[in-house]
Amino acid sequence: MDISIIVPTYNRKIFLENCLKSLFNQTYPKNQYEIIVVDDGSTDGTREMIKELKTDSNLRYFYQENQGWAAARNLGIKNAKGKIIAFIDSDCLAFPDWLRIIALSFKKPAKAVGGIGGPSVARFYPQNLIARIDQAILNYFIHKFKKGKEVFFLPTSNLSFKKEIFTVIGDFDLSFNREAGEDTEFAWRLKKNGYKLIYEPKMRVEHLQRSTLGSFLLQNFYYGRGIYLVKKKHPDFGNVQSDPLADLQRYFHELFIFPIQFTRIFPRRLEKIMALFLSFLRQIVFFLGIIAGKVKYG
């Protein structure tokens, strides 16, 4: 078995079904990959939908009581048979050549490559500018810290690793069961152990963005809280300051400079204004999340 695809899910039955159809229709040989769905306690009929689809022999299903994404991915890793572990979110659609690109990328001679990921091409609900800005912010930070093909982090919505990596550096940290940031923490451990995380632009998935203002702000609050936890566990983590109150000058600088730099990618005036406003709000709730992390974790 070459590749094990792990799809964690929670109450996303409709999205998951479309995700699985995209995985069934890969150009890669069916007998060389498996699909592992890890259901994190769904109550929307996900289990019944999977039973109807399980006529496909390479689909496997595991259920756990709601424990969060880190625990779901770890359960998938534990049961994976492939030499390569590929992660995709249940609200994503894999391009038909997704697995073929992953397999080819790992065959290229490259020193100390531990993980390979690619872009999430956003599919927006009509006129959803918040979703567009949400995706653009993620892409901005990925490329800001990119050196050649090596990146600082990539989200697990489109990411793959050699299975042996998990033996060397361990699984996803369960401390992040209710936080965002388990993928960032894992990427940092990968780097500290001498491995590289590579960005492959041809390894594409389509992400079904459906952001609202509330979900956008809450997500970035959790990002801030998660980043604080990463910094607490790894004091050498990047140049991130875990206490905004200890370096107010730098945080005020980032509060205003990031929105101004970020909005340059939007050509239309109205979009620029909205992007400036939302990215400024993003910075505020992100910093509040860091402070909340300090209160929660000490």
C-alpha positions as CSV (number, residue, x, y, z in Angstrom):
1,M,0.0,0.0,0.0
2,D,1.5,3.3,-1.1
3,I,-0.7,6.0,0.4
4,S,-3.2,6.2,3.3
5,I,-5.6,9.2,3.0
6,I,-6.9,10.4,6.4
7,V,-10.1,12.4,6.5
8,P,-11.2,13.6,9.9
9,T,-14.8,14.8,10.0
10,Y,-17.5,16.1,12.4
11,N,-21.1,16.8,11.3
12,R,-20.1,17.5,7.7
13,K,-22.0,14.7,6.0
14,I,-22.8,16.6,2.8
15,F,-19.3,18.0,2.3
16,L,-17.8,14.6,3.3
17,E,-19.7,12.7,0.6
18,N,-18.4,15.1,-2.1
19,C,-14.9,14.8,-0.7
20,L,-15.0,11.0,-0.8
21,K,-16.2,11.1,-4.4
22,S,-13.2,13.2,-5.4
23,L,-11.0,10.6,-3.7
24,F,-12.7,7.7,-5.4
25,N,-12.0,9.4,-8.7
26,Q,-8.2,9.8,-8.5
27,T,-6.0,8.9,-11.4
28,Y,-3.7,6.9,-9.0
29,P,-4.2,3.1,-9.0
30,K,-7.0,2.2,-6.6
31,N,-5.2,-0.8,-5.2
32,Q,-2.3,1.5,-4.1
33,Y,-4.3,3.7,-1.7
34,E,-6.8,3.6,1.0
35,I,-9.2,6.2,2.4
36,I,-9.6,6.3,6.2
37,V,-12.6,8.4,7.5
38,V,-12.3,9.2,11.2
39,D,-15.7,10.3,12.5
40,D,-15.2,12.6,15.6
41,G,-18.6,11.9,17.1
42,S,-20.9,13.1,14.3
43,T,-24.7,13.1,14.9
44,D,-25.8,14.1,11.4
45,G,-26.0,10.6,9.8
46,T,-22.4,10.4,8.7
47,R,-22.1,6.7,9.8
48,E,-25.1,5.7,7.7
49,M,-23.8,7.6,4.6
50,I,-20.5,5.8,4.9
51,K,-22.2,2.4,5.0
52,E,-23.9,3.2,1.7
53,L,-20.5,4.1,0.2
54,K,-18.5,1.3,1.6
55,T,-19.0,-0.8,-1.5
56,D,-15.7,0.8,-2.5
57,S,-13.1,-1.6,-1.1
58,N,-10.5,1.0,-0.3
59,L,-12.7,3.0,2.2
60,R,-12.4,2.3,5.9
61,Y,-14.4,4.0,8.7
62,F,-13.5,4.6,12.4
63,Y,-15.6,6.3,15.0
64,Q,-14.6,8.1,18.2
65,E,-16.4,10.2,20.8
66,N,-15.8,13.9,20.1
67,Q,-12.2,14.5,21.1
68,G,-11.0,17.0,18.5
69,W,-9.0,17.0,15.2
70,A,-5.6,16.0,16.7
71,A,-7.1,12.8,18.3
72,A,-9.0,12.0,15.1
73,R,-5.8,12.3,12.9
74,N,-3.9,10.2,15.4
75,L,-6.5,7.4,15.2
76,G,-6.2,7.5,11.5
77,I,-2.4,7.3,11.6
78,K,-2.6,4.3,14.0
79,N,-4.7,2.3,11.5
80,A,-3.0,3.4,8.3
81,K,-1.3,0.8,6.1
82,G,0.4,3.2,3.6
83,K,4.0,4.3,3.5
84,I,2.8,7.9,3.0
85,I,0.1,9.6,5.1
86,A,-2.0,12.2,3.2
87,F,-4.4,14.5,5.1
88,I,-7.4,16.3,3.6
89,D,-10.3,18.0,5.3
90,S,-13.8,16.7,4.8
91,D,-14.9,20.1,3.3
92,C,-12.3,19.8,0.6
93,L,-12.3,18.3,-2.9
94,A,-9.1,16.7,-4.2
95,F,-8.1,17.4,-7.8
96,P,-8.0,14.2,-9.9
97,D,-4.2,14.1,-9.9
98,W,-3.7,14.9,-6.2
99,L,-2.4,11.4,-5.2
100,R,-0.3,11.1,-8.3
101,I,1.4,14.4,-7.5
102,I,2.0,13.3,-3.9
103,A,3.6,10.0,-4.9
104,L,5.8,11.7,-7.5
105,S,6.9,14.4,-5.1
106,F,8.1,11.9,-2.5
107,K,10.0,10.0,-5.2
108,K,12.1,13.1,-6.1
109,P,15.6,12.9,-4.5
110,A,15.6,15.6,-1.8
111,K,17.5,15.6,1.4
112,A,15.5,15.4,4.7
113,V,12.1,16.0,3.2
114,G,9.6,15.0,5.9
115,G,6.4,16.5,4.6
116,I,4.9,17.9,1.4
117,G,1.8,20.1,1.1
118,G,0.1,22.3,-1.5
119,P,-2.4,25.1,-2.0
120,S,-6.1,25.1,-1.1
121,V,-7.9,26.6,-4.0
122,A,-10.9,28.3,-2.5
123,R,-14.4,27.7,-3.9
124,F,-16.6,30.5,-2.5
125,Y,-20.2,30.7,-1.9
126,P,-21.5,33.5,-4.1
127,Q,-20.3,37.0,-3.2
128,N,-18.7,35.7,0.1
129,L,-16.0,38.3,0.5
130,I,-15.3,37.2,4.0
131,A,-14.4,33.7,2.8
132,R,-12.2,35.1,0.1
133,I,-10.3,37.3,2.6
134,D,-10.1,34.4,5.1
135,Q,-8.4,32.2,2.5
136,A,-6.1,35.1,1.3
137,I,-4.9,35.7,4.9
138,L,-3.8,32.0,5.2
139,N,-2.0,32.1,1.8
140,Y,-0.3,35.4,2.8
141,F,1.3,33.9,5.9
142,I,2.3,30.6,4.1
143,H,4.2,32.6,1.4
144,K,5.5,35.2,3.8
145,F,7.8,32.7,5.5
146,K,8.5,30.6,2.4
147,K,12.1,30.1,1.4
148,G,12.4,28.5,-2.0
149,K,10.1,25.5,-1.7
150,E,10.5,25.2,2.0
151,V,7.7,26.6,4.2
152,F,7.3,27.3,7.9
153,F,3.9,25.5,8.1
154,L,1.0,24.2,6.1
155,P,-2.5,23.4,7.2
156,T,-3.6,19.8,7.4
157,S,-6.3,20.4,4.8
158,N,-3.7,19.5,2.2
159,L,-0.6,17.9,3.7
160,S,1.3,14.6,3.4
161,F,4.1,12.9,5.4
162,K,6.2,9.8,5.2
163,K,4.7,7.5,7.8
164,E,8.0,6.9,9.4
165,I,8.0,10.6,10.5
166,F,5.4,9.8,13.2
167,T,7.6,7.1,14.6
168,V,10.5,9.6,14.9
169,I,8.8,12.7,16.2
170,G,5.5,11.4,17.6
171,D,1.8,12.0,16.7
172,F,-0.2,15.2,16.8
173,D,-0.3,16.8,20.3
174,L,-3.6,16.1,22.1
175,S,-3.2,19.3,24.1
176,F,-4.7,20.9,21.1
177,N,-7.9,18.9,21.1
178,R,-10.0,22.1,21.4
179,E,-7.4,24.6,20.0
180,A,-6.2,25.5,16.6
181,G,-2.5,25.1,16.1
182,E,-1.8,21.3,16.2
183,D,-0.5,21.5,12.6
184,T,1.8,24.4,13.4
185,E,3.2,22.6,16.5
186,F,3.8,19.4,14.5
187,A,5.5,21.4,11.7
188,W,7.8,23.0,14.3
189,R,8.8,19.6,15.7
190,L,9.4,18.4,12.2
191,K,11.8,21.3,11.6
192,K,13.6,20.8,15.0
193,N,14.2,17.2,14.1
194,G,16.0,18.2,10.9
195,Y,13.2,17.6,8.4
196,K,11.9,20.0,5.7
197,L,8.3,20.9,4.9
198,I,8.0,21.4,1.1
199,Y,5.4,23.4,-0.8
200,E,4.3,21.7,-4.1
201,P,2.0,24.1,-6.1
202,K,0.7,21.2,-8.2
203,M,-0.7,19.3,-5.2
204,R,-4.1,21.0,-5.1
205,V,-7.4,20.7,-3.3
206,E,-10.4,22.8,-3.5
207,H,-11.7,24.2,-0.2
208,L,-15.4,25.0,0.2
209,Q,-15.1,28.3,2.0
210,R,-18.3,29.3,3.8
211,S,-17.0,31.9,6.4
212,T,-19.3,34.3,8.3
213,L,-18.0,37.2,10.3
214,G,-18.5,35.3,13.5
215,S,-16.8,32.1,12.4
216,F,-13.9,34.2,10.9
217,L,-13.3,36.0,14.2
218,L,-13.7,33.0,16.4
219,Q,-11.3,30.9,14.3
220,N,-8.6,33.6,14.6
221,F,-9.2,33.9,18.3
222,Y,-8.5,30.1,18.6
223,Y,-5.5,30.5,16.3
224,G,-4.1,33.1,18.8
225,R,-4.7,30.8,21.7
226,G,-3.2,27.9,19.9
227,I,-0.1,29.9,19.0
228,Y,0.4,30.8,22.6
229,L,0.3,27.0,23.5
230,V,2.8,26.2,20.8
231,K,5.1,28.9,22.2
232,K,4.7,27.6,25.7
233,K,5.6,24.1,24.6
234,H,8.5,25.3,22.4
235,P,10.1,28.5,23.7
236,D,12.3,28.5,20.6
237,F,9.3,28.7,18.3
238,G,10.1,31.2,15.6
239,N,10.2,34.8,16.8
240,V,6.7,34.6,18.3
241,Q,6.3,36.6,21.5
242,S,4.0,34.6,23.8
243,D,3.1,37.6,25.9
244,P,1.8,40.7,24.0
245,L,2.0,42.8,27.2
246,A,5.8,42.2,27.3
247,D,6.4,43.7,23.8
248,L,3.6,46.1,23.2
249,Q,5.6,48.1,20.6
250,R,6.1,45.1,18.3
251,Y,2.4,44.1,18.6
252,F,1.1,47.5,17.9
253,H,3.4,47.5,14.8
254,E,2.0,44.2,13.6
255,L,-1.6,45.4,14.4
256,F,-1.4,48.1,11.8
257,I,1.4,47.0,9.4
258,F,0.0,43.6,8.5
259,P,-3.5,44.9,7.3
260,I,-1.8,47.6,5.2
261,Q,0.6,45.1,3.6
262,F,-2.1,42.4,3.1
263,T,-4.6,44.7,1.4
264,R,-2.3,45.3,-1.5
265,I,-3.3,42.0,-3.1
266,F,-6.9,43.3,-3.6
267,P,-7.3,45.4,-6.8
268,R,-10.7,46.9,-6.2
269,R,-11.2,49.8,-3.8
270,L,-14.2,48.3,-2.0
271,E,-12.4,45.0,-1.5
272,K,-9.4,46.9,-0.2
273,I,-11.5,48.7,2.4
274,M,-13.2,45.4,3.5
275,A,-9.9,43.6,3.6
276,L,-8.3,46.3,5.6
277,F,-11.2,46.3,8.1
278,L,-11.3,42.5,8.5
279,S,-7.6,42.0,8.7
280,F,-7.4,44.7,11.4
281,L,-10.2,42.9,13.3
282,R,-8.3,39.6,12.7
283,Q,-5.2,41.1,14.4
284,I,-7.2,42.2,17.4
285,V,-8.9,38.9,18.1
286,F,-5.7,37.0,17.4
287,F,-3.9,39.0,20.1
288,L,-6.9,38.6,22.4
289,G,-6.5,34.8,21.8
290,I,-2.9,34.9,22.8
291,I,-3.8,36.7,26.0
292,A,-6.6,34.2,26.6
293,G,-4.0,31.4,26.1
294,K,-1.8,33.0,28.7
295,V,-4.7,33.1,31.2
296,K,-5.7,29.5,30.4
297,Y,-2.3,27.8,30.3
298,G,-0.2,30.1,32.5
